[in-house]
Amino acid sequence: MGLLPDQVNVLVQTVTQEEVDLHFGVYERMLAEKLGVVPPIQ
């Protein structure tokens, strides 16, 4: 791609399975609200 090694910056963040499950649960809830499957949280 024509980039020098100094121009490439890769950040890797390690997360636990619990964090993945939590974020997926939030995403799943938002998607369900958007689809009208569940009422929005007031």
CHARMM internal coordinates of N, CA and C (Angstrom, degrees):
IC EDIT
DIST 1 N 1 CA 1.4578
DIST 1 CA 1 C 1.5236
ANGL 1 N 1 CA 1 C 110.91
DIST 1 C 2 N 1.2901
ANGL 1 CA 1 C 2 N 116.82
DIHE 1 N 1 CA 1 C 2 N 2.93
DIST 2 N 2 CA 1.4438
ANGL 1 C 2 N 2 CA 119.35
DIHE 1 CA 1 C 2 N 2 CA 177.37
DIST 2 CA 2 C 1.5127
ANGL 2 N 2 CA 2 C 114.75
DIHE 1 C 2 N 2 CA 2 C 79.24
DIST 2 C 3 N 1.3331
ANGL 2 CA 2 C 3 N 117.75
DIHE 2 N 2 CA 2 C 3 N 18.67
DIST 3 N 3 CA 1.4626
ANGL 2 C 3 N 3 CA 120.67
DIHE 2 CA 2 C 3 N 3 CA 179.88
DIST 3 CA 3 C 1.5214
ANGL 3 N 3 CA 3 C 110.16
DIHE 2 C 3 N 3 CA 3 C -99.26
DIST 3 C 4 N 1.3081
ANGL 3 CA 3 C 4 N 114.95
DIHE 3 N 3 CA 3 C 4 N 142.98
DIST 4 N 4 CA 1.4528
ANGL 3 C 4 N 4 CA 120.20
DIHE 3 CA 3 C 4 N 4 CA 174.09
DIST 4 CA 4 C 1.5269
ANGL 4 N 4 CA 4 C 109.13
DIHE 3 C 4 N 4 CA 4 C -81.35
DIST 4 C 5 N 1.3232
ANGL 4 CA 4 C 5 N 118.46
DIHE 4 N 4 CA 4 C 5 N 153.50
DIST 5 N 5 CA 1.4756
ANGL 4 C 5 N 5 CA 120.19
DIHE 4 CA 4 C 5 N 5 CA 178.82
DIST 5 CA 5 C 1.5271
ANGL 5 N 5 CA 5 C 112.97
DIHE 4 C 5 N 5 CA 5 C -53.32
DIST 5 C 6 N 1.3298
ANGL 5 CA 5 C 6 N 117.67
DIHE 5 N 5 CA 5 C 6 N -33.70
DIST 6 N 6 CA 1.4672
ANGL 5 C 6 N 6 CA 120.66
DIHE 5 CA 5 C 6 N 6 CA 179.27
DIST 6 CA 6 C 1.5246
ANGL 6 N 6 CA 6 C 112.64
DIHE 5 C 6 N 6 CA 6 C -69.49
DIST 6 C 7 N 1.3310
ANGL 6 CA 6 C 7 N 117.37
DIHE 6 N 6 CA 6 C 7 N -17.07
DIST 7 N 7 CA 1.4607
ANGL 6 C 7 N 7 CA 120.88
DIHE 6 CA 6 C 7 N 7 CA -178.14
DIST 7 CA 7 C 1.5264
ANGL 7 N 7 CA 7 C 112.27
DIHE 6 C 7 N 7 CA 7 C -91.81
DIST 7 C 8 N 1.3202
ANGL 7 CA 7 C 8 N 116.64
DIHE 7 N 7 CA 7 C 8 N -7.51
DIST 8 N 8 CA 1.4641
ANGL 7 C 8 N 8 CA 120.93
DIHE 7 CA 7 C 8 N 8 CA -178.32
DIST 8 CA 8 C 1.5246
ANGL 8 N 8 CA 8 C 108.60
DIHE 7 C 8 N 8 CA 8 C -99.52
DIST 8 C 9 N 1.3237
ANGL 8 CA 8 C 9 N 115.35
DIHE 8 N 8 CA 8 C 9 N 125.83
DIST 9 N 9 CA 1.4601
ANGL 8 C 9 N 9 CA 120.43
DIHE 8 CA 8 C 9 N 9 CA -178.58
DIST 9 CA 9 C 1.5246
ANGL 9 N 9 CA 9 C 108.12
DIHE 8 C 9 N 9 CA 9 C -130.94
DIST 9 C 10 N 1.3180
ANGL 9 CA 9 C 10 N 117.01
DIHE 9 N 9 CA 9 C 10 N 114.57
DIST 10 N 10 CA 1.4623
ANGL 9 C 10 N 10 CA 121.66
DIHE 9 CA 9 C 10 N 10 CA -178.92
DIST 10 CA 10 C 1.5212
ANGL 10 N 10 CA 10 C 108.27
DIHE 9 C 10 N 10 CA 10 C -116.87
DIST 10 C 11 N 1.3317
ANGL 10 CA 10 C 11 N 115.61
DIHE 10 N 10 CA 10 C 11 N 124.26
DIST 11 N 11 CA 1.4594
ANGL 10 C 11 N 11 CA 120.74
DIHE 10 CA 10 C 11 N 11 CA 177.74
DIST 11 CA 11 C 1.5227
ANGL 11 N 11 CA 11 C 108.97
DIHE 10 C 11 N 11 CA 11 C -110.83
DIST 11 C 12 N 1.3094
ANGL 11 CA 11 C 12 N 116.81
DIHE 11 N 11 CA 11 C 12 N 128.82
DIST 12 N 12 CA 1.4644
ANGL 11 C 12 N 12 CA 121.61
DIHE 11 CA 11 C 12 N 12 CA 178.05
DIST 12 CA 12 C 1.5142
ANGL 12 N 12 CA 12 C 107.80
DIHE 11 C 12 N 12 CA 12 C -118.50
DIST 12 C 13 N 1.3349
ANGL 12 CA 12 C 13 N 115.73
DIHE 12 N 12 CA 12 C 13 N 124.56
DIST 13 N 13 CA 1.4635
ANGL 12 C 13 N 13 CA 120.11
DIHE 12 CA 12 C 13 N 13 CA 178.76
DIST 13 CA 13 C 1.5189
ANGL 13 N 13 CA 13 C 108.66
DIHE 12 C 13 N 13 CA 13 C -115.59
DIST 13 C 14 N 1.3101
ANGL 13 CA 13 C 14 N 116.02
DIHE 13 N 13 CA 13 C 14 N 124.16
DIST 14 N 14 CA 1.4597
ANGL 13 C 14 N 14 CA 121.40
DIHE 13 CA 13 C 14 N 14 CA 179.82
DIST 14 CA 14 C 1.5286
ANGL 14 N 14 CA 14 C 108.84
DIHE 13 C 14 N 14 CA 14 C -86.34
DIST 14 C 15 N 1.3191
ANGL 14 CA 14 C 15 N 116.21
DIHE 14 N 14 CA 14 C 15 N 130.93
DIST 15 N 15 CA 1.4586
ANGL 14 C 15 N 15 CA 120.88
DIHE 14 CA 14 C 15 N 15 CA 176.87
DIST 15 CA 15 C 1.5214
ANGL 15 N 15 CA 15 C 109.26
DIHE 14 C 15 N 15 CA 15 C -126.05
DIST 15 C 16 N 1.3162
ANGL 15 CA 15 C 16 N 115.46
DIHE 15 N 15 CA 15 C 16 N 158.19
DIST 16 N 16 CA 1.4620
ANGL 15 C 16 N 16 CA 119.92
DIHE 15 CA 15 C 16 N 16 CA 179.78
DIST 16 CA 16 C 1.5247
ANGL 16 N 16 CA 16 C 110.10
DIHE 15 C 16 N 16 CA 16 C -84.24
DIST 16 C 17 N 1.3148
ANGL 16 CA 16 C 17 N 115.97
DIHE 16 N 16 CA 16 C 17 N 162.87
DIST 17 N 17 CA 1.4650
ANGL 16 C 17 N 17 CA 120.31
DIHE 16 CA 16 C 17 N 17 CA 177.66
DIST 17 CA 17 C 1.5230
ANGL 17 N 17 CA 17 C 110.75
DIHE 16 C 17 N 17 CA 17 C -62.45
DIST 17 C 18 N 1.3412
ANGL 17 CA 17 C 18 N 117.12
DIHE 17 N 17 CA 17 C 18 N -32.83
DIST 18 N 18 CA 1.4664
ANGL 17 C 18 N 18 CA 120.53
DIHE 17 CA 17 C 18 N 18 CA 179.16
DIST 18 CA 18 C 1.5275
ANGL 18 N 18 CA 18 C 110.41
DIHE 17 C 18 N 18 CA 18 C -63.68
DIST 18 C 19 N 1.3427
ANGL 18 CA 18 C 19 N 117.10
DIHE 18 N 18 CA 18 C 19 N -39.82
DIST 19 N 19 CA 1.4649
ANGL 18 C 19 N 19 CA 120.34
DIHE 18 CA 18 C 19 N 19 CA 178.42
DIST 19 CA 19 C 1.5297
ANGL 19 N 19 CA 19 C 110.80
DIHE 18 C 19 N 19 CA 19 C -65.62
DIST 19 C 20 N 1.3252
ANGL 19 CA 19 C 20 N 115.88
DIHE 19 N 19 CA 19 C 20 N -39.90
DIST 20 N 20 CA 1.4694
ANGL 19 C 20 N 20 CA 119.93
DIHE 19 CA 19 C 20 N 20 CA 177.96
DIST 20 CA 20 C 1.5284
ANGL 20 N 20 CA 20 C 109.63
DIHE 19 C 20 N 20 CA 20 C -62.31
DIST 20 C 21 N 1.3322
ANGL 20 CA 20 C 21 N 116.62
DIHE 20 N 20 CA 20 C 21 N -45.53
DIST 21 N 21 CA 1.4627
ANGL 20 C 21 N 21 CA 121.31
DIHE 20 CA 20 C 21 N 21 CA -179.63
DIST 21 CA 21 C 1.5246
ANGL 21 N 21 CA 21 C 110.68
DIHE 20 C 21 N 21 CA 21 C -62.41
DIST 21 C 22 N 1.3315
ANGL 21 CA 21 C 22 N 117.07
DIHE 21 N 21 CA 21 C 22 N -41.00
DIST 22 N 22 CA 1.4611
ANGL 21 C 22 N 22 CA 121.13
DIHE 21 CA 21 C 22 N 22 CA -179.60
DIST 22 CA 22 C 1.5275
ANGL 22 N 22 CA 22 C 110.37
DIHE 21 C 22 N 22 CA 22 C -62.73
DIST 22 C 23 N 1.3319
ANGL 22 CA 22 C 23 N 116.78
DIHE 22 N 22 CA 22 C 23 N -49.44
DIST 23 N 23 CA 1.4621
ANGL 22 C 23 N 23 CA 120.09
DIHE 22 CA 22 C 23 N 23 CA -177.43
DIST 23 CA 23 C 1.5268
ANGL 23 N 23 CA 23 C 110.98
DIHE 22 C 23 N 23 CA 23 C -66.71
DIST 23 C 24 N 1.3380
ANGL 23 CA 23 C 24 N 116.97
DIHE 23 N 23 CA 23 C 24 N -36.95
DIST 24 N 24 CA 1.4510
ANGL 23 C 24 N 24 CA 119.47
DIHE 23 CA 23 C 24 N 24 CA 178.08
DIST 24 CA 24 C 1.5258
ANGL 24 N 24 CA 24 C 110.22
DIHE 23 C 24 N 24 CA 24 C -65.83
DIST 24 C 25 N 1.3400
ANGL 24 CA 24 C 25 N 116.20
DIHE 24 N 24 CA 24 C 25 N -37.53
DIST 25 N 25 CA 1.4618
ANGL 24 C 25 N 25 CA 120.00
DIHE 24 CA 24 C 25 N 25 CA 178.56
DIST 25 CA 25 C 1.5238
ANGL 25 N 25 CA 25 C 111.62
DIHE 24 C 25 N 25 CA 25 C -63.07
DIST 25 C 26 N 1.3303
ANGL 25 CA 25 C 26 N 116.26
DIHE 25 N 25 CA 25 C 26 N -40.76
DIST 26 N 26 CA 1.4710
ANGL 25 C 26 N 26 CA 120.72
DIHE 25 CA 25 C 26 N 26 CA 178.25
DIST 26 CA 26 C 1.5174
ANGL 26 N 26 CA 26 C 109.67
DIHE 25 C 26 N 26 CA 26 C -65.23
DIST 26 C 27 N 1.3230
ANGL 26 CA 26 C 27 N 117.63
DIHE 26 N 26 CA 26 C 27 N -44.26
DIST 27 N 27 CA 1.4716
ANGL 26 C 27 N 27 CA 121.89
DIHE 26 CA 26 C 27 N 27 CA 179.59
DIST 27 CA 27 C 1.5240
ANGL 27 N 27 CA 27 C 110.17
DIHE 26 C 27 N 27 CA 27 C -63.15
DIST 27 C 28 N 1.3314
ANGL 27 CA 27 C 28 N 115.31
DIHE 27 N 27 CA 27 C 28 N -42.91
DIST 28 N 28 CA 1.4638
ANGL 27 C 28 N 28 CA 120.30
DIHE 27 CA 27 C 28 N 28 CA -179.81
DIST 28 CA 28 C 1.5337
ANGL 28 N 28 CA 28 C 110.53
DIHE 27 C 28 N 28 CA 28 C -61.46
DIST 28 C 29 N 1.3323
ANGL 28 CA 28 C 29 N 116.82
DIHE 28 N 28 CA 28 C 29 N -41.35
DIST 29 N 29 CA 1.4631
ANGL 28 C 29 N 29 CA 121.81
DIHE 28 CA 28 C 29 N 29 CA 179.07
DIST 29 CA 29 C 1.5331
ANGL 29 N 29 CA 29 C 110.87
DIHE 28 C 29 N 29 CA 29 C -64.16
DIST 29 C 30 N 1.3349
ANGL 29 CA 29 C 30 N 116.30
DIHE 29 N 29 CA 29 C 30 N -45.14
DIST 30 N 30 CA 1.4739
ANGL 29 C 30 N 30 CA 120.26
DIHE 29 CA 29 C 30 N 30 CA 179.98
DIST 30 CA 30 C 1.5202
ANGL 30 N 30 CA 30 C 110.40
DIHE 29 C 30 N 30 CA 30 C -62.04
DIST 30 C 31 N 1.3292
ANGL 30 CA 30 C 31 N 116.60
DIHE 30 N 30 CA 30 C 31 N -41.23
DIST 31 N 31 CA 1.4594
ANGL 30 C 31 N 31 CA 120.56
DIHE 30 CA 30 C 31 N 31 CA 179.39
DIST 31 CA 31 C 1.5247
ANGL 31 N 31 CA 31 C 110.71
DIHE 30 C 31 N 31 CA 31 C -64.99
DIST 31 C 32 N 1.3342
ANGL 31 CA 31 C 32 N 116.88
DIHE 31 N 31 CA 31 C 32 N -41.53
DIST 32 N 32 CA 1.4666
ANGL 31 C 32 N 32 CA 120.73
DIHE 31 CA 31 C 32 N 32 CA 178.94
DIST 32 CA 32 C 1.5267
ANGL 32 N 32 CA 32 C 110.71
DIHE 31 C 32 N 32 CA 32 C -63.52
DIST 32 C 33 N 1.3462
ANGL 32 CA 32 C 33 N 116.95
DIHE 32 N 32 CA 32 C 33 N -39.93
DIST 33 N 33 CA 1.4691
ANGL 32 C 33 N 33 CA 119.94
DIHE 32 CA 32 C 33 N 33 CA 177.19
DIST 33 CA 33 C 1.5239
ANGL 33 N 33 CA 33 C 110.40
DIHE 32 C 33 N 33 CA 33 C -63.63
DIST 33 C 34 N 1.3212
ANGL 33 CA 33 C 34 N 116.32
DIHE 33 N 33 CA 33 C 34 N -43.12
DIST 34 N 34 CA 1.4712
ANGL 33 C 34 N 34 CA 121.14
DIHE 33 CA 33 C 34 N 34 CA -178.15
DIST 34 CA 34 C 1.5345
ANGL 34 N 34 CA 34 C 110.38
DIHE 33 C 34 N 34 CA 34 C -62.86
DIST 34 C 35 N 1.3282
ANGL 34 CA 34 C 35 N 116.30
DIHE 34 N 34 CA 34 C 35 N -37.12
DIST 35 N 35 CA 1.4560
ANGL 34 C 35 N 35 CA 120.49
DIHE 34 CA 34 C 35 N 35 CA -179.11
DIST 35 CA 35 C 1.5329
ANGL 35 N 35 CA 35 C 111.73
DIHE 34 C 35 N 35 CA 35 C -81.56
DIST 35 C 36 N 1.3385
ANGL 35 CA 35 C 36 N 116.57
DIHE 35 N 35 CA 35 C 36 N -8.76
DIST 36 N 36 CA 1.4469
ANGL 35 C 36 N 36 CA 120.35
DIHE 35 CA 35 C 36 N 36 CA 179.21
DIST 36 CA 36 C 1.5086
ANGL 36 N 36 CA 36 C 114.19
DIHE 35 C 36 N 36 CA 36 C 81.15
DIST 36 C 37 N 1.3275
ANGL 36 CA 36 C 37 N 117.15
DIHE 36 N 36 CA 36 C 37 N 15.32
DIST 37 N 37 CA 1.4569
ANGL 36 C 37 N 37 CA 121.28
DIHE 36 CA 36 C 37 N 37 CA -179.57
DIST 37 CA 37 C 1.5211
ANGL 37 N 37 CA 37 C 110.45
DIHE 36 C 37 N 37 CA 37 C -74.29
DIST 37 C 38 N 1.3347
ANGL 37 CA 37 C 38 N 116.00
DIHE 37 N 37 CA 37 C 38 N -36.86
DIST 38 N 38 CA 1.4599
ANGL 37 C 38 N 38 CA 121.51
DIHE 37 CA 37 C 38 N 38 CA 179.22
DIST 38 CA 38 C 1.5260
ANGL 38 N 38 CA 38 C 108.31
DIHE 37 C 38 N 38 CA 38 C -127.85
DIST 38 C 39 N 1.3406
ANGL 38 CA 38 C 39 N 118.06
DIHE 38 N 38 CA 38 C 39 N 149.20
DIST 39 N 39 CA 1.4648
ANGL 38 C 39 N 39 CA 120.09
DIHE 38 CA 38 C 39 N 39 CA 177.65
DIST 39 CA 39 C 1.5287
ANGL 39 N 39 CA 39 C 110.37
DIHE 38 C 39 N 39 CA 39 C -71.58
DIST 39 C 40 N 1.3357
ANGL 39 CA 39 C 40 N 117.60
DIHE 39 N 39 CA 39 C 40 N 147.83
DIST 40 N 40 CA 1.4672
ANGL 39 C 40 N 40 CA 120.82
DIHE 39 CA 39 C 40 N 40 CA 177.21
DIST 40 CA 40 C 1.5217
ANGL 40 N 40 CA 40 C 111.64
DIHE 39 C 40 N 40 CA 40 C -61.03
DIST 40 C 41 N 1.3151
ANGL 40 CA 40 C 41 N 116.52
DIHE 40 N 40 CA 40 C 41 N 148.17
DIST 41 N 41 CA 1.4664
ANGL 40 C 41 N 41 CA 121.67
DIHE 40 CA 40 C 41 N 41 CA 176.17
DIST 41 CA 41 C 1.5223
ANGL 41 N 41 CA 41 C 107.98
DIHE 40 C 41 N 41 CA 41 C -75.30
DIST 41 C 42 N 1.3277
ANGL 41 CA 41 C 42 N 116.19
DIHE 41 N 41 CA 41 C 42 N 130.19
DIST 42 N 42 CA 1.4771
ANGL 41 C 42 N 42 CA 120.07
DIHE 41 CA 41 C 42 N 42 CA -177.62
DIST 42 CA 42 C 1.4858
ANGL 42 N 42 CA 42 C 111.63
DIHE 41 C 42 N 42 CA 42 C -86.65
END
COOR INIT
IC SEED 1 N 1 CA 1 C
IC BUILD
